[in-house]
């Protein structure tokens, strides 16, 4: 069932080139810092087994996906969608599925392919691929070890159990991020269950030690010091999903009193989560990685929520009086937007630029950052247009420099910096035009 000339050919190529070890080392230094989904210990075990095997094994696909992520950058003469390793990983996953071979490595390969497509703006492939990962994962019961039928044999080790948990959280994260750019698209991954737990501490995970897992649902986002950086990402993506659901519900405007009360509660929870992430400010400034992803998701969730309530003109279609809670939420939203785009995101942007100068191995940062940076830039441009605020001008400059730094890692950033007509149509036209004008060096009119 695992036999296949395609897999064996790739194994031999890696063995002859001696690249298994270098791929793992590169992954550990880069991708693992912001998406610690794979167990370093199990990767090394897999590499040894693949090197010794005379049979083609589907597990080699995860190394193909890592090779694609590591090899593609701005100096690469090949277009991202033509990257040989990317195409081989896609081909191999199809062969495995067609042959009925579904295991954790195949699912992880599909996740990494979706990550690659998101980072290099290969659409609609990114949306479809993460949907494929959701289907595969839910089919085998990865999303709920208690309530779903389990097609995998029960994990023999704590490490494999934790790796399955981290794989599912990575799937949920990418599913929410892909949809965020087009809120009318459907989320494929189900919402977390009340009994779900977070990934363990990242230091324990990276060093192959058994760790313990905090509950996802907690009364206080910023009390447990044991919550790992990737666990913060999971908390943020859980709230991100709630915001996307809220936006869809608000389109119908069926119960404005309940929705506005929910918005105020979401604001409180997101603010607490933001404070929990920022309490690791020292770690953010030095380690970056998952904390930047968590901060980006939390900040973007807040911006999406605040955009729903900040406008002076009511968004509801039916004739009714404006609620006092809506006025309160509008004030909160305007203040929140200004604080995020003038302080929080520019500070993160400067850290990104600093890290890019110090670290040559790529990809150093998650492509998740791109969407948050872009959204914050459009907000900055609006404030600059309104009153030429110096703090907003400085913030916009910092964000632009961060996108410039990230474009060497992810093609999506390069495309955001060179707005084509399709991108302008998907964003607010005024924001896009003003930001484009800024990037081209034209002065905005007072």
C-alpha positions in Angstrom: 0.0 0.0 0.0 2.9 2.3 0.7 5.0 1.0 -2.2 5.4 3.3 -5.2 8.1 4.1 -7.6 7.4 7.8 -7.2 8.1 7.8 -3.5 11.1 5.5 -3.8 12.6 7.9 -6.5 12.3 10.8 -4.1 13.8 8.9 -1.2 16.8 7.9 -3.3 17.2 11.5 -4.5 17.3 12.8 -0.9 19.7 10.0 0.2 22.1 10.5 -2.6 22.1 14.3 -2.1 22.3 13.8 1.7 19.6 16.4 2.3 17.4 14.8 4.9 19.5 16.2 7.7 19.9 19.7 6.2 16.1 19.9 5.6 15.3 19.1 9.2 18.0 21.5 10.5 16.6 24.3 8.2 13.1 23.6 9.2 13.9 23.7 12.9 15.7 27.1 12.5 12.9 28.7 10.4 9.4 27.3 10.0 9.4 25.5 13.3 9.8 28.8 15.1 6.4 30.0 13.9 4.6 26.8 13.0 5.9 24.1 15.3 3.6 21.4 13.9 6.2 18.6 13.3 8.1 16.7 15.9 11.9 17.2 15.3 12.4 13.8 17.0 10.0 12.0 14.8 11.3 13.8 11.6 14.8 12.4 12.4 13.4 9.0 13.0 11.5 9.2 9.7 14.6 10.4 7.8 16.6 7.4 9.0 13.8 4.9 8.2 13.4 6.4 4.7 17.2 6.3 4.1 17.3 2.6 5.1 14.1 1.6 3.3 14.1 -0.2 -0.1 10.4 0.5 -0.5 8.7 3.7 -1.5 7.0 5.3 1.6 4.5 8.1 1.6 6.3 9.8 4.5 8.8 11.2 2.1 6.2 13.7 0.9 6.6 15.9 4.0 10.2 16.4 3.1 9.2 17.4 -0.4 6.8 20.0 1.0 9.5 21.3 3.3 11.9 21.5 0.4 9.4 23.6 -1.6 8.9 26.0 1.4 12.6 26.4 2.0 13.8 26.8 -1.6 11.3 29.4 -2.9 12.4 33.1 -2.4 12.7 36.3 -4.2 16.1 35.2 -5.7 14.4 32.1 -7.2 14.1 32.4 -10.9 11.2 29.9 -11.0 7.7 31.1 -10.4 6.2 29.7 -7.1 3.5 27.7 -8.9 6.3 26.1 -11.1 8.6 25.1 -8.2 9.6 21.5 -8.9 9.4 20.4 -5.2 5.9 22.0 -4.9 4.6 20.2 -8.0 6.1 16.9 -6.8 4.5 17.3 -3.4 1.2 17.9 -5.0 1.6 15.0 -7.3 2.7 12.7 -4.5 -0.3 13.6 -2.3 -2.6 12.8 -5.2 -0.9 9.4 -5.7 -1.2 8.6 -2.0 -4.9 9.5 -1.9 -5.7 7.6 -5.0 -3.9 4.6 -3.6 -5.9 4.8 -0.4 -2.9 5.7 1.8 -3.9 8.2 4.4 -1.6 8.8 7.4 -0.5 11.8 9.5 2.4 12.6 7.2 0.1 12.9 4.2 -2.2 15.3 6.1 0.8 17.3 7.2 2.1 17.4 3.6 -1.2 18.9 2.5 -1.1 21.5 5.3 2.4 22.5 4.2 1.3 22.7 0.6 -1.6 25.0 1.6 0.9 27.1 3.6 3.1 27.4 0.5 0.1 28.4 -1.6 -1.1 31.0 0.9 2.4 32.6 1.2 2.9 32.8 -2.5 -0.7 33.8 -3.3 -1.5 30.7 -5.4 -5.3 31.1 -5.5 -7.8 29.5 -5.5 -5.5 26.6 -4.8 -4.7 27.7 -1.2 -8.4 27.8 -0.4 -9.1 24.4 -2.0 -6.0 22.7 -0.5 -6.7 23.7 3.1 -10.2 22.4 2.5 -8.7 19.1 1.4 -6.6 19.0 4.6 -9.8 19.6 6.7 -11.6 16.7 4.9 -8.7 14.3 5.4 -8.2 15.3 9.0 -11.9 15.1 9.9 -12.3 11.8 8.0 -9.7 10.1 10.3 -11.1 11.9 13.4 -8.1 14.3 14.0 -10.4 17.1 15.1 -11.9 15.3 18.1 -10.3 12.3 19.7 -13.4 11.8 21.9 -16.4 12.5 19.7 -15.3 11.5 16.2 -14.7 8.0 14.8 -11.0 7.3 14.9 -9.6 5.7 11.7 -6.0 6.0 12.9 -4.6 3.5 15.4 -4.5 5.2 18.8 -1.1 7.0 19.2 1.4 4.7 20.9 3.4 7.7 22.2 2.6 11.1 23.7 4.7 12.7 21.0 2.5 11.4 18.2 -0.6 12.4 20.0 0.7 15.9 20.5 1.8 16.1 16.8 -1.7 15.1 15.7 -3.1 17.9 18.0 -0.7 20.5 16.6 -1.5 19.4 13.0 -5.2 20.0 13.6 -4.6 23.4 15.1 -2.4 24.3 12.1 -5.2 23.3 9.8 -7.7 25.5 11.7 -5.3 28.4 11.6 -4.8 28.3 7.8 -8.5 27.7 7.2 -9.4 30.8 9.1 -6.7 32.9 7.5 -7.5 31.9 4.0 -11.2 32.9 4.5 -10.3 36.2 6.2 -9.4 37.8 2.9 -12.9 37.0 1.5 -15.3 36.7 4.5 -18.1 35.4 2.3 -16.2 32.2 1.7 -17.1 29.3 4.0 -14.8 28.1 6.7 -14.2 24.4 6.2 -12.9 23.4 9.7 -15.4 23.0 12.5 -15.1 25.2 15.6 -13.1 23.8 18.6 -14.9 21.8 21.2 -15.3 22.8 24.8 -13.1 20.0 25.9 -10.2 20.8 23.5 -6.8 21.5 24.9 -4.0 23.7 23.7 -0.6 22.5 22.4 2.1 22.0 25.1 4.9 24.4 25.9 7.1 24.9 22.8 10.4 24.4 24.5 9.3 20.9 25.7 8.0 20.1 22.2 11.1 21.2 20.4 13.4 19.3 22.8 11.3 16.1 22.7 10.2 16.3 26.3 6.7 15.4 27.5 4.8 18.5 28.3 1.3 19.3 29.7 -1.6 20.9 27.9 -3.7 23.9 29.1 -7.4 24.0 28.4 -8.6 26.1 25.4 -11.5 27.5 27.3 -10.2 29.5 30.3 -11.4 32.5 32.3 -8.2 34.3 32.0 -6.0 34.6 28.9 -3.0 36.0 30.6 -2.5 34.2 33.9 -0.8 30.9 33.0 2.8 31.5 32.3 3.1 27.9 31.1 1.1 28.7 27.9 3.4 28.2 25.0 3.8 30.6 22.0 2.0 28.3 19.6 -0.8 27.9 22.1 -1.2 31.6 22.0 -1.7 31.3 18.2 -4.4 28.7 18.8 -6.2 31.0 21.3 -6.0 33.8 18.8 -7.3 31.7 15.9 -10.2 30.4 18.0 -11.2 34.1 18.6 -10.6 34.9 15.0 -13.2 32.3 14.0 -15.7 33.8 16.4 -15.2 37.2 14.7 -15.8 35.7 11.3 -19.0 34.1 12.5 -20.0 37.5 14.1 -19.5 39.3 10.8 -21.6 36.8 8.9 -24.4 37.1 11.5 -24.3 40.9 11.4 -25.0 40.8 7.7 -28.5 39.6 8.5 -29.0 42.0 11.4 -31.7 39.8 12.9 -31.1 40.7 16.5 -29.1 44.0 16.8 -29.3 44.0 20.7 -27.8 40.5 21.0 -25.2 41.1 18.3 -24.0 44.4 19.8 -23.7 42.8 23.2 -21.7 40.0 21.6 -19.5 42.5 19.9 -18.7 44.2 23.3 -17.9 40.8 24.8 -15.7 39.9 21.9 -13.9 43.2 22.3 -13.2 42.5 26.0 -12.0 39.0 25.3 -9.7 40.0 22.4 -8.3 42.9 24.5 -7.5 40.4 27.3 -5.8 38.0 24.8 -3.9 40.9 23.3 -2.6 41.8 26.8 -1.7 38.2 27.3 0.4 38.1 24.2 2.0 41.5 24.8 3.0 40.3 28.3 5.6 38.3 26.5 7.0 41.5 25.0 10.6 40.5 25.8 10.0 37.2 23.9 8.3 39.0 21.0 11.3 41.4 20.6 13.9 38.6 20.7 12.2 35.3 19.6 9.6 36.5 17.2 8.1 33.3 15.7 4.7 32.2 16.9 4.2 35.3 19.1 4.2 37.5 16.0 1.6 35.1 14.4 -0.5 35.3 17.6 -0.3 39.1 17.7 -1.2 39.4 14.0 -4.2 37.1 14.3 -5.4 38.9 17.4 -4.9 42.4 15.9 -6.5 41.4 12.6 -9.5 40.0 14.4 -9.9 43.2 16.4 -9.6 45.3 13.2 -12.2 43.2 11.4 -14.5 43.6 14.4 -13.9 47.3 14.8 -14.5 47.9 11.1 -18.0 46.6 11.5 -18.9 49.3 14.1 -16.6 52.2 13.4 -18.5 53.8 10.5 -20.6 56.8 11.2 -23.2 55.6 8.7 -25.4 52.7 10.1 -24.8 49.5 8.2 -28.3 48.0 8.9 -30.8 48.1 6.1 -34.0 48.2 8.1 -35.3 51.5 9.6 -34.6 51.5 13.3 -33.1 53.7 16.0 -29.5 53.4 16.8 -28.7 51.5 20.0 -26.7 53.2 22.8 -24.5 50.1 22.8 -23.8 50.6 19.1 -22.6 54.2 19.8 -20.4 52.8 22.6 -19.0 50.2 20.3 -18.3 52.8 17.7 -16.2 54.8 20.1 -14.4 51.7 21.2 -13.8 50.7 17.6 -12.3 54.0 16.5 -10.0 54.2 19.5 -9.0 50.5 19.0 -8.2 50.9 15.3 -6.0 54.0 16.0 -4.1 52.2 18.8 -3.5 49.0 16.8 -2.4 50.7 13.5 -0.3 53.5 15.1 1.4 51.5 17.9 0.9 47.7 18.0 1.5 46.8 14.3 4.3 49.4 13.6 6.1 48.1 16.6 5.8 44.5 15.3 6.8 45.7 11.8 10.0 47.2 13.1 10.8 43.9 14.9 10.2 42.0 11.6 12.7 44.3 9.8 15.3 43.9 12.5 15.0 40.1 12.5 15.2 40.0 8.7 18.5 41.8 8.9 19.9 39.4 11.4 18.7 36.1 10.1 19.7 34.9 6.6 17.9 31.5 6.7 14.4 31.7 5.3 11.4 31.7 5.7 12.0 33.4 9.0 8.4 34.7 9.3 4.9 33.3 8.8 2.9 34.4 5.8 0.1 35.0 8.2 1.7 38.4 9.0 1.1 39.7 5.5 -2.7 40.0 5.8 -2.5 41.9 9.1 0.2 44.2 7.8 -1.8 45.0 4.7 -5.0 45.7 6.6 -3.2 47.9 9.1 -1.5 49.8 6.2 -4.9 50.6 4.6 -6.1 52.0 8.0 -3.0 54.1 8.4 -3.5 55.5 4.9 -7.0 56.5 5.7 -5.9 58.4 8.8 -3.0 60.1 6.9 -5.5 61.2 4.2 -7.8 62.6 6.9 -5.4 64.6 9.0 -1.8 63.8 7.9 -1.1 62.5 11.4 2.6 62.1 11.9 2.3 59.0 14.0 0.3 57.4 11.3 2.8 58.4 8.6 5.6 56.8 10.7 3.4 53.7 11.2 2.7 53.4 7.5 6.4 53.7 6.7 7.3 51.0 9.3 4.6 48.6 7.9 5.8 49.2 4.3 9.3 48.4 5.3 8.1 45.2 6.9 6.3 44.1 3.7 9.5 45.0 1.8 11.5 42.7 4.1 8.9 39.9 3.9 8.7 39.9 0.2 12.1 38.1 0.0 10.3 35.2 1.8 6.8 35.3 0.5 5.6 36.3 -2.9 2.2 37.5 -1.5 4.0 40.5 0.1 5.6 41.5 -3.3 2.1 41.4 -4.8 0.7 43.5 -2.0 3.4 46.1 -2.7 2.6 46.2 -6.4 -1.2 46.3 -6.2 -2.7 44.9 -9.4 -6.3 45.6 -10.4 -7.6 42.3 -8.9 -6.2 43.1 -5.5 -7.6 46.6 -5.6 -11.1 45.2 -6.3 -10.9 42.8 -3.3 -9.9 45.7 -0.9 -11.6 49.0 -0.3 -10.8 51.0 -3.4 -10.0 54.2 -1.7 -7.7 52.5 0.8 -5.9 50.6 -2.0 -5.5 53.7 -4.2 -4.1 55.8 -1.3 -1.7 53.1 -0.2 -0.6 52.5 -3.8 0.0 56.3 -4.1 2.1 56.2 -1.0 4.2 53.3 -2.2 4.9 55.0 -5.5 6.3 58.0 -3.7 3.5 60.4 -4.5 2.5 62.9 -1.9 -1.0 62.6 -0.6 -3.0 65.8 -0.9 -3.8 67.5 2.4 
